Amino acid sequence: MRYPYYIRMAILLCVGAFSPILIHYYVMYRFDVSVLRAAEITFILCIPIAAWLASKINERWHDDRED
């Protein structure tokens, strides 16, 4: 069963919006690094998340079926 469109988009929005913030704060406090260094590490760690989001959005964009 596929969830309705608005639920899938809400999940993608939450993953895209909140995961970088949570990763940043985790790296900053867990490894005791500066804000700038934590931002650099977060950028590297978020590349797989961005690839996953792009693939999911691409699936939806090319989906010809009506919900």
Number of C-alpha atoms within 10 A of each C-alpha: 3 7 9 9 10 9 11 14 15 11 11 16 13 10 14 16 11 11 14 17 12 12 17 23 15 14 18 19 12 9 10 11 13 11 14 11 14 19 19 11 16 21 13 9 14 16 11 10 14 13 11 14 16 13 12 14 15 11 11 14 9 8 10 8 6 4 8
